[in-house]
């Protein structure tokens, strides 16, 4: 397999990557046949996966525009993945020139491609770090350089927490990040769940098994379990809801049924 220029030498391109599978679902070009094969296996059980990912991205863009409208000009996007059209820095900086964005990911491909996309952008940087080690994120040179943690920040955890097992204490990681942020900060979050999927859970669990085989377990949490991540935040209306229902640009009834899989929400500290 020929290695393209954007793929770092340090990665094994014969092993599927969750970030590159996500890129494939979104119609991106930074993925390999091994990623596409794994994604197609997952789609055999849940054919609407691309619709779910598209709903994630659409919600993220709406939430970023909302945050800017509420006066937030700093964004910390953890588990950012491979940048695609309409990413956080594009949406935020279009709405508010000078908005500052720090992306965080532990996938070398996501980091390398982010660095290429952000070249020349003085108000956006990327950190190679892991959500499970929040102090490494907070003490990184990029965060210290770009973000003023004494002012409100929007913390984005979009489609990432369902890849963190309970044994790795995702609630503790979110709490550590949240505790470092100033009053008036926001938490923007989406999370996979069996609730809302237009399939019997036993069929949807086939997709979960595919990710488990990739050693990237997909943790399907209940709405109640997802709501716990917002401890310390006041929920922004309409609360924790299916992605198309959160402040939609178009009628939610027009959305594909798969888009209602899982939950999305925005919280703000007092």
N, C-alpha and C positions, 0 to 999 in steps of 0.2 A: 504494500500500500504506500503510495507516494505521500510524503508529508508536505502539506501546504505551508506557505510562509507564515501564516497566522498561528500555526500550532507549535507551541514551545517544544523544544527538544526533550524537555524533562518529563513529558507526559506519554503515557502508553496509549497510542491511538487505536489499539486493538481491543480496548476495554470500553464499554459504554459509559457515558457521562450523563448524569441527570441534567446538567446545564445544557449540554448539546441536544439532549432529547427535547427539552423545553424549547430550544431554538427551532428544532424541527417542527414541533407542534405549531409554532407561530409562523411557519413558512420561511424561516431563515436559511442561510447558506453555510453557517459555521457548524457543520455536523458531518459525521462520517457514516458509512453504510452500517457499521456496527451499532451506531446510535439509532439510525432509522429502523434497523431490524428490531431492536429492543422496544422502540416506540410502537412499531406495528404490532408486536406481540401484546403490548399493554392495550392497544386499541381493539384487539380481537375481543376482549372482554368489555371494554368501555369505548365504543367507537366515537363518542362525543368528546374525547380528551382535548382535541384542538379547540373546540368551542369553549371548554372550561378555561383553557389558558388565555384565549382571547378575551373572555369576560374578566379574568384577572387583570389583564393589561388595561382594559377599558376602565375598570374601577380605579386602578392606580392613577391613571391620568386625571380622572374626575377628582380624586382625593387630593392630588397635588395642586390642581387648580383651586380647590376649596381652601387648602392650607394657605396658599398665596393670598387669596381673597381675604383671609382672616389675619393677614399681616406677617405670616411666617416666611422667612426668606432663606432658611437653612434646612438642609435635608440630609439625613443619614440613612442610606438605603442598604440594609444588611441582607445578604443573600441575593444580590442584584442580578446575578447571571450574566449572560452574554447580551450586550446592549443591542437593542433593535430600534427601529424607527419609532419615535414618540416616547423615548425613554425619559426618566425623571429630569435630567438636566435640560433636555430640550423643552419639555413642558414648562418647568419652573422658570427657566431663563427667558422663554418667550413671554410668559405672563409677567415676569418681573426681572428685567435685565439686571445682572449682578447677583442674582440668587446663587447661593453656594451649595454644592452637592458633593458629598463623599459617598462613593460606592464601596461596598465591602463584599468580598467573596473569597472562598477558599479553593475554588476551581482555577487552576493555572490558565486554562483557555479563556475563561471569563475575565480574569485579570489582564492577560495579555491583550485581548481584544479591546477591553475597556481603555487601556493605556493608549492604544492606537486611535480609538475614536475620540478620546479626550485631548489628544495632542494639540497644544495651542490654546486650550480653554483654561484660562487662569483661575476660574471659579469652580472647577470640578476636578476631582482626583479619585483614585481607586486605591484601596488597601487590600493586601492579601492577608486575610484573617478569617477566623471562624467564630460564628455566633456563640458557640459553646465556651469561648474564652473572651467574654466581654471586655475585660480590662485591657487585653491586647488591642482591641478596637479603640477604646477610649484614649489610650496612651500613645496611639500611633502618631507619627509626625504629620500625616495628612489631616487627621482630625484636629490636632493641635494647631496646625497652620491655617486651616480653612474655617473651622467652626468655632464660634464663641459660645461655649456651653453655659454662659451666664445669661444668654438670650434664648428665647424659645427655638426649639428644633423640632422638625417633623421626623420621627423615627419610623421608617418603613420596614415592615416585616411581611412582605407579600410572597405568598406561596413558598415559605421557607420553614416555618415552625413544624409543619407536618413531616419534615425530614429529621426532626430532633426527637429522639426517644426519651421517654420519661426518665430513664436511668441517667441521662445527661442533663437533667434538671432544666428543661426549657423555661419553666416559670421563674426560676432563679436568675437565668440569663437575662430575661426580659426585665425583671425587677432591677437588676444591676444597671442595665442601660438606662432604664427610666429614672432611677434615682440620681443619675449623673446629669439629668436635663433640668433646665430652668422651668419655673412655673409658666404655664401657658403653652408648654410643649404638647405635641400631638403624637399619638400612636396610630399608625395606619397598618391594618393587618388583614390578611386573608388566610383561610385555613381549610384544608380538605376535610370532608365529613361524609359518612354514608347518608346523612340526612339531605334530602333534596335530589339525590341521584335518581334519574328515571329508570332504574334497574333494580331487581332484587339484590339485596346485600351479598348473597352468596355468589352472584355473577360478578358484581363489582369487585369482590375480594380477589378475583383472578388477576386484576390489575395490581392489587396490593402485593400479590405473590410474585409478580414479575419484578417489581422494585426490590422485594426482599431477596430475590435471586441475584440482583445486581449489588447486593450488600449496601443498599440505600433504602432501608425500610420506610414505607409510607405509612405514617401513623394517622389513622382516621379517628378524630376526636369528636365528641358530641358538642352540641351548641353550648351546653353548660360548661364543659371543659374548656372550650375556646374562650368563653366569656371571662374565665379566670385570668387570662392574660391582661385584661383591662383593669385589674385591681389598682386603685389609686387614680384612675381616670374617670371623668364624667363622659358618658357616651354622647356623641353628636347624633342628632336625629338623622335617620330613622332607627338608629341603634345597630345591633348585630343582626344582619339580614343577608339573604342571598345576594350575590354580587350585582345582578341587574337592578335590584330594588333600591340600591343605595344612590340616592340623588341622580336618577337616570337622565340622560340627554334625550332619550326616545322612550316610547311606551314599553315597559317591561314585557307586556304581553306579546310583543313582536319578537322576543328573543327565543333562541333555540332552547328546548327543555333542559339540555345539559348545562346551560349557563347558570342554572339555579342550584348547581351542586356546590355544597360547602357554604361558607359564611365569610362576610366582609364587614368591617366596622372601622370607625374612627373614634378615638377618645381624646379628650383634652384635659390637662391638669389645671387646677384652679390657680 
